[in-house]
Amino acid sequence: MRLIAFRPEYQITAEPSRNRIFYKHFAETAEAQELPEYLHDWQQALDAMKPGFTILSDMTELDDVSGTLGQLFQQVQQRLEGLGLRMIATVHAPGNSHAFEAETPELPRRIFTDLWEADKFLDELATEA
């Protein structure tokens, strides 16, 4: 597993052997006005993947983000198009939903409330390939 970024607002890790990116938001993201390294960090993780990769996205500490950050998140999601993304498993705290995810329905995504279940789902999906 390769740590790409561990910042106060988020963490990105790439695991080429599983062809998976692990992404976690921290509560500080809600107060951030800008994330200057965000797109660069994501690009490093994407460069380590092959077509058919998956993303495990832990959003359990995130309640809401500013419009500016929402646009940044959408830029990352746009970069995912055409790169061979197989599935995003997004984990939310029970009862939380995020509008910026609903704006990209073309991305293959499944929502979970348990991190372990989401990881297991992606592992099973990988064995089907």
N, C-alpha and C positions, 0 to 999 in steps of 0.2 A: 504494500500500500504506500502510495506517495502523497505526502502532504503538499498541497499546492498553495494554500493560504490559510492562515489562522489569524484572523483579524478580530477586533472587538465586536464587529457586527455580524460576521459569518465565518464559516470554515468550509473549505472545499478540499476534498481528497479524491485522488484517482486510484483505482485499482485495476490496472491493465489485465491481470490474470483473470479477473471476473468480468472485464469489459464494463466496468461500472464506475460512475461518479457518485460520491456521497457529498451531499450539500446540507448545511445546517445554518439556519438563521439564528442569531442571538437576539435577545430583547433590545439591545442597543440599536438594532436596525431601525426600529420605530422612531428613534430620535435623530437618526442620521440625516443630514441635509444633502450629502454627497458621498459617493463611494468611488474614489478616484481610480482604484486598482481593480474594480469589480469585473469589467469586461476583459481586461488582460488576464486576470486569474481564471476566469471561465475558459478563455481561449487556450490557456495552458492545459487545463483538464481535458478539453475537447481534443486537443492535439495528441493526447495519450490514448485515445479511444479508436476502435475499429467500427465499421458499420455493424449494426445490431446491438450497440451499447444501450445500457439502461442507466437511469438516474434514480437514486433514492434521496428524496428531498424532505428533510425534517423541518417542518414549519410550526412545530408545537409551541415555540416561544414567541411567535409573531402574531400580534392581534391586528395590526394595520400598518400601512406604510403611506408616505406622502405621495402625491401625484408624480413628483419628479423621480422618486425611486421606483414607482410602479412602471414608469416609462423605461427605466434602466432594465428592470426585470423583463419587460417585453422585448427589449433588444436582444437579451440572451436567448429568449425563446425563439426569436426570429433566426438567430444563428443556428439553432438546432435543426431547422428545416433543411432537408436535403443532405444531412450528415449521416443518415442511417440510424436515427434514434428508434429503438424498439419500444421502450415504455418508460414513463415516469411514474414512480410510486411516490405519492405525496402524502406525508403524515401530518395531520392536524390534531390539535387538542379537540376533544369532543365538543361539538357546538360551534366551532370556528369555521368560517369559510372565507375565501379571498376572491374578490371580484377580478383581480388582474389575472387569475388563472382561468376564469370563465371566458376571458377575451381571446383565448387561443384554443378553441375547441378542436382544431385540426391536429393538435399534438396528442399522441396516444398517452392517456393519463388514467390512473386509477387512484382513488382517494382512500386512505386508511386512517385509523385512529390509534394504531399500534405499530411501532417501529419494527418489532420483530416480525409481525405478520407481513408487513410490506417487503422486508428483506427476503423472507421466505418465498413470497409470491414471485419476486424477481428471479430468485434462484431456480424456481420451478419453471418459469418461463424460459430461462436460458437452456434448461435441459430438453425442452421441446424443440429447440432450433436444430 
